[in-house]
């Protein structure tokens, strides 16, 4: 696995929290590429972090994050979540910080 940037690690940790979710609309038309869930992707001061799709793509390519299609209100969204290797990576980071 290649080294992750600070932004990639931040997004990976954020996706690991049980109270977060992240979805990108995959319908063609007016709502295409709209996102759900980024309202909680903020720093300690409540200021939003800039989201870059390349960060998400890197995590998907590294098999740390995967997705499934969901249809809230009949509109197709891609819901992203951690894979088992992604969960293990976050756990390893937590262990290395606590020691």
Secondary structure, 3 states (H helix, E strand, C coil): CCCCCHHHHHHHHHHHCCCCCEEEECCCCCCCCCEECHHHCECCCCCECCCCHHHHHHHHHCCCEEEEEEEECCEEEEEEEECHHHHHHHHHHHHHHHC
